[in-house]
Amino acid sequence: MKHGITELDKIVDTLSGEARELFNRFYSFEIYTGSQKITAEMEDWVKKRFGSVERVEKQRIVSIKNKFTGEHSLFNGLRTDRPVESKSTIEQEELKEKEKCLFCNPEKQTPADVFGRVRGKYCITGSNIAKYDSFHSLIIFNEHNPLEIKREWIEDYLRTGERWFEEVRKCEGEKKLLQKFFLWNCLWRSGASIIHGHIQLTASRMRYGKLEVLDKVAADYKREFNTGYIEDLYKVHHSLGLASEHKAERVLVYLTPVKEKEIIVVSKARRSDEMADTIYGLLKKYLDMGVQSFNLAIFQLGDYHIVRLVDRGSLADRNSDIGAMELYAASVISSDPFKLAQVSF
């Protein structure tokens, strides 16, 4: 697609009748003009910052909502016209500092689970000292710097996580249904309190609320349309040029992202480590774009494993990327999904 998100109306108009009908089933959107008057005193600054006064006085805004999930994103051309690649530098010395790192000595400086530790080739598990679920542990990487990644490392992290879930099931009793959830908060912008690379694992008796909403959406969609929600979500994104297939996985540059550069992977893999190639490839592209901090989550939805990946911004930024709008209303997005797709596939 040659157009960007602020020309979504033109993009939708180019779709076939069937594809447009499916798009309209999933999404509602509006395009507005935000108007204002720039004072004479501001003109020079505005021209330097945004290129022209006219662009700032008449701003094109796209508001798009997923009708089924309620996910709602707001895009402004002044924000989305910026390049996808980031040029900000990373303070590598801070990421290399190991002197006071507890995770560099995990067997002595982190608790063990009641069933012991699970050891991988490139990682080891430890129990989370301040839990938010009854089973809440860590995959602690051998590599201190979380921005250093290799394909075989990612596969080992995920495989070790799957082995941890197996140990939890044995501990709880095979018949008890536990919800498995992987989460990787990479560096402090994403919520990580420790620099050393680690993934968190939870096994919950109760389905987490946001995942339960997705379960209900998928079930209701199947009942109403006699087809799969995930399958049709992929079809919509593919028709827009926002999705592709990689081996057994389908990759979507999400049209209603929770925050910047959100990418979703859907797979019928039985285990998360079977998705290692795709996950590694996406993380590598993220790092090549200049992403410095991210959140990654892996969970199950029906027959699928779902991966959600989102950029959390520059490590140098002092302001938060999430405010009252994101918490209580809709997500304000600066990255254009169509530009992201061009460098992701």
Legacy VTK file of the C-alpha trace (Angstrom):
# vtk DataFile Version 3.0
C-alpha trace
ASCII
DATASET POLYDATA
POINTS 345 float
0.000 0.000 0.000
1.310 3.445 -0.932
-1.016 5.327 1.397
-0.566 5.841 5.126
-2.987 5.556 8.026
-4.282 9.117 7.571
-5.560 8.052 4.139
-7.376 5.014 5.461
-10.545 6.039 3.633
-8.748 5.824 0.271
-7.205 2.469 1.200
-10.585 1.000 2.138
-12.099 2.303 -1.107
-9.576 0.246 -3.108
-10.628 -3.040 -1.460
-12.796 -5.574 -3.247
-16.451 -5.657 -2.231
-15.990 -8.751 -0.059
-12.850 -7.394 1.630
-14.506 -4.026 2.278
-17.526 -5.744 3.787
-15.290 -7.725 6.149
-13.334 -4.583 7.073
-16.569 -2.771 7.893
-17.703 -5.731 9.986
-14.614 -5.345 12.166
-13.918 -1.624 12.181
-15.562 1.751 12.374
-13.477 4.821 11.658
-13.773 8.563 11.252
-11.381 11.099 9.757
-11.464 14.580 11.239
-9.709 17.897 10.756
-8.319 19.473 13.905
-8.124 23.233 13.345
-6.284 25.988 15.174
-4.681 29.386 14.560
-0.918 29.768 14.978
0.198 33.140 16.344
2.746 35.222 14.450
5.218 34.724 17.298
5.030 30.932 16.892
5.397 30.739 13.107
9.184 30.340 12.888
9.217 27.629 15.566
6.315 25.778 13.932
8.007 25.851 10.509
11.229 24.437 11.969
9.426 21.749 13.927
6.696 20.690 11.491
7.679 22.066 8.076
4.784 24.441 7.531
2.183 26.439 9.404
-0.619 25.026 7.241
0.051 21.435 8.386
-0.335 22.489 11.997
-3.382 24.699 11.511
-5.248 21.894 9.691
-4.426 18.481 11.150
-5.804 15.215 9.770
-6.840 12.828 12.537
-7.980 9.216 12.166
-10.045 7.537 14.875
-10.464 3.773 14.398
-12.177 1.230 16.645
-12.440 -2.559 16.647
-16.188 -3.106 17.025
-15.765 -6.444 18.785
-12.963 -5.782 21.274
-13.437 -2.034 21.758
-9.739 -1.444 20.987
-9.562 2.167 19.823
-6.599 4.059 18.368
-6.119 7.701 17.374
-3.630 8.773 14.694
-2.503 12.283 13.714
-0.538 12.959 10.531
1.833 15.290 12.389
2.911 12.326 14.501
2.742 9.486 11.953
4.711 11.309 9.231
7.893 10.710 11.193
10.097 7.796 10.037
9.599 4.389 11.647
13.317 4.058 12.430
14.562 5.683 15.633
17.953 7.383 15.771
18.325 7.816 19.548
21.403 6.223 21.067
21.516 3.688 23.874
23.734 4.139 26.909
25.456 0.787 26.495
27.618 1.198 29.597
24.555 1.208 31.829
23.306 -1.991 30.191
26.680 -3.665 30.751
26.947 -2.807 34.461
26.880 -6.114 36.372
28.508 -5.327 39.716
25.286 -5.151 41.753
23.142 -7.399 39.536
21.346 -10.123 41.511
20.355 -11.965 38.335
24.011 -12.476 37.379
24.133 -14.986 40.252
20.585 -16.400 40.144
21.156 -19.617 42.079
22.287 -17.689 45.147
20.483 -14.375 44.719
16.976 -15.456 43.608
14.478 -17.815 45.289
13.762 -21.254 43.818
10.298 -22.637 43.164
9.027 -25.338 45.533
9.787 -27.917 42.826
13.276 -26.516 42.213
14.737 -24.791 39.182
14.400 -25.577 35.489
17.706 -25.248 33.669
18.056 -24.402 30.018
21.211 -24.161 27.959
21.155 -20.344 28.039
18.932 -19.619 31.045
17.640 -20.804 34.415
14.379 -20.252 36.297
13.910 -18.510 39.616
10.787 -17.789 41.617
9.544 -14.188 41.623
10.109 -12.842 45.116
7.051 -10.518 45.022
4.377 -12.528 43.223
1.128 -11.403 41.635
-0.115 -14.956 41.082
0.298 -18.208 42.988
2.739 -19.503 40.376
4.885 -16.585 39.210
8.492 -17.153 38.210
11.314 -15.916 36.011
13.402 -17.175 33.130
16.739 -15.521 33.875
19.004 -15.241 30.846
22.696 -16.117 30.982
23.219 -12.954 28.894
23.011 -9.840 31.065
22.122 -7.343 28.302
18.504 -7.994 27.191
19.115 -6.269 23.847
21.636 -8.957 22.916
19.633 -11.748 21.290
20.241 -14.888 19.241
17.757 -17.244 17.671
18.927 -20.255 19.705
18.695 -18.219 22.905
15.075 -17.246 22.225
14.163 -20.869 21.504
15.838 -22.001 24.727
14.085 -19.326 26.810
10.693 -20.415 25.472
11.443 -24.127 25.772
12.549 -23.624 29.370
9.308 -21.764 30.027
7.287 -24.659 28.637
9.206 -27.061 30.887
8.425 -24.799 33.857
4.696 -24.987 33.041
4.978 -28.787 32.948
6.512 -28.768 36.434
3.714 -26.525 37.693
1.089 -28.912 36.299
2.750 -31.829 38.087
2.830 -29.810 41.291
-0.838 -28.843 41.015
-2.149 -32.118 39.619
-2.550 -32.860 35.930
-6.338 -32.457 35.949
-6.297 -28.827 37.090
-6.547 -26.319 34.235
-3.891 -23.633 34.537
-3.603 -20.619 32.242
-0.054 -20.114 31.001
1.227 -16.620 30.340
4.668 -15.394 29.241
5.585 -11.738 29.654
8.837 -10.020 28.730
9.245 -6.468 29.973
12.503 -5.365 28.357
14.197 -2.547 30.302
12.756 0.218 32.425
10.510 1.921 29.880
8.502 -1.313 29.700
8.108 -1.744 33.456
11.199 -3.869 34.165
12.832 -3.129 37.518
16.006 -5.091 36.702
18.211 -4.587 33.634
19.423 -8.197 33.364
17.462 -10.052 30.677
14.517 -12.055 31.992
11.046 -13.255 31.040
8.272 -13.669 33.594
5.938 -16.671 33.733
2.580 -17.056 35.433
0.316 -20.074 35.704
-3.091 -18.914 36.864
-6.188 -20.782 37.942
-8.284 -17.802 36.880
-8.299 -16.571 33.278
-6.965 -12.997 33.195
-9.696 -10.468 32.503
-8.437 -9.085 29.193
-7.892 -12.592 27.855
-11.368 -13.612 28.975
-12.763 -10.714 26.944
-10.980 -12.107 23.862
-12.387 -15.577 24.603
-15.892 -14.111 24.659
-15.306 -12.083 21.481
-14.112 -15.194 19.635
-17.021 -17.319 20.894
-19.643 -14.671 20.077
-18.107 -14.109 16.633
-18.202 -17.824 15.846
-21.820 -18.020 16.960
-22.906 -15.020 14.866
-20.878 -15.508 11.676
-20.029 -19.242 11.755
-16.374 -18.463 11.069
-13.303 -17.792 13.197
-12.560 -14.380 14.685
-8.784 -14.800 14.404
-9.017 -16.076 10.823
-11.139 -13.121 9.727
-9.012 -10.616 11.658
-6.048 -11.887 9.651
-8.008 -11.604 6.383
-8.812 -7.955 7.098
-5.201 -7.102 7.849
-3.943 -9.060 4.839
-6.318 -7.215 2.495
-4.846 -3.930 3.759
-1.243 -5.074 3.310
-0.786 -5.298 7.079
-0.277 -9.065 7.410
1.938 -11.816 6.080
2.758 -15.460 6.751
6.088 -16.648 8.128
6.403 -20.430 8.162
3.471 -21.637 10.306
2.786 -18.200 11.802
0.681 -15.292 10.665
2.041 -11.847 11.478
-0.216 -8.782 11.752
0.842 -5.152 12.041
-2.109 -4.284 14.227
-4.576 -1.670 13.014
-5.717 -0.687 16.524
-2.458 -0.901 18.491
-2.375 -0.486 22.240
0.782 1.598 21.747
3.621 2.081 19.268
4.519 -0.436 16.537
2.309 -3.207 17.875
2.700 -6.520 16.069
0.614 -9.636 16.680
1.556 -13.210 15.807
-1.048 -15.977 15.624
0.014 -19.597 15.417
-1.433 -23.066 15.820
1.877 -24.253 17.253
1.396 -26.576 20.203
4.191 -24.918 22.167
5.604 -21.421 22.282
9.158 -22.546 21.440
7.913 -23.686 18.020
7.473 -19.966 17.235
11.102 -19.097 18.047
12.088 -18.302 14.440
9.276 -15.804 13.975
9.676 -14.186 17.392
13.426 -13.838 16.954
12.955 -12.351 13.473
10.521 -9.731 14.750
12.718 -8.804 17.709
15.707 -8.474 15.383
13.731 -6.128 13.125
12.596 -4.169 16.175
16.200 -3.678 17.273
17.232 -2.765 13.716
14.545 -0.046 13.782
16.103 1.375 16.941
13.556 0.027 19.431
15.168 0.094 22.885
12.439 -1.154 25.190
9.450 -3.388 24.517
6.731 -5.560 26.005
6.112 -9.059 24.680
3.315 -11.371 25.823
2.452 -14.936 24.810
-0.838 -16.592 25.705
-3.325 -19.096 24.333
-6.664 -18.312 22.709
-8.567 -21.430 21.727
-6.360 -23.434 19.368
-3.943 -20.539 18.913
-0.841 -19.228 20.567
-0.934 -15.427 20.400
2.109 -13.163 20.641
1.717 -9.417 21.200
4.745 -7.157 20.853
4.844 -3.391 21.396
7.535 -0.682 21.410
7.786 1.348 24.635
10.012 4.155 23.414
13.468 5.593 23.977
15.343 4.763 27.174
16.339 8.431 27.369
12.759 9.733 27.564
11.691 11.072 30.957
8.004 11.279 30.070
5.746 8.221 30.101
4.314 6.925 26.827
1.032 6.068 28.559
-1.308 8.644 30.071
-4.950 9.031 31.024
-6.076 8.620 27.407
-4.507 5.152 27.134
-5.646 4.105 30.608
-9.242 5.258 30.386
-10.196 6.180 26.800
-8.246 5.334 23.614
-4.615 4.908 22.569
-2.827 7.879 20.995
-0.428 6.441 18.401
2.576 8.058 16.711
3.665 5.169 14.449
1.909 4.474 11.145
0.961 0.767 10.767
1.360 0.965 6.988
4.913 2.307 7.269
5.691 -0.324 9.891
4.445 -3.082 7.581
6.833 -1.920 4.851
9.863 -2.577 7.068
8.484 -5.614 8.937
7.624 -8.005 6.088
LINES 1 346
345 0 1 2 3 4 5 6 7 8 9 10 11 12 13 14 15 16 17 18 19 20 21 22 23 24 25 26 27 28 29 30 31 32 33 34 35 36 37 38 39 40 41 42 43 44 45 46 47 48 49 50 51 52 53 54 55 56 57 58 59 60 61 62 63 64 65 66 67 68 69 70 71 72 73 74 75 76 77 78 79 80 81 82 83 84 85 86 87 88 89 90 91 92 93 94 95 96 97 98 99 100 101 102 103 104 105 106 107 108 109 110 111 112 113 114 115 116 117 118 119 120 121 122 123 124 125 126 127 128 129 130 131 132 133 134 135 136 137 138 139 140 141 142 143 144 145 146 147 148 149 150 151 152 153 154 155 156 157 158 159 160 161 162 163 164 165 166 167 168 169 170 171 172 173 174 175 176 177 178 179 180 181 182 183 184 185 186 187 188 189 190 191 192 193 194 195 196 197 198 199 200 201 202 203 204 205 206 207 208 209 210 211 212 213 214 215 216 217 218 219 220 221 222 223 224 225 226 227 228 229 230 231 232 233 234 235 236 237 238 239 240 241 242 243 244 245 246 247 248 249 250 251 252 253 254 255 256 257 258 259 260 261 262 263 264 265 266 267 268 269 270 271 272 273 274 275 276 277 278 279 280 281 282 283 284 285 286 287 288 289 290 291 292 293 294 295 296 297 298 299 300 301 302 303 304 305 306 307 308 309 310 311 312 313 314 315 316 317 318 319 320 321 322 323 324 325 326 327 328 329 330 331 332 333 334 335 336 337 338 339 340 341 342 343 344
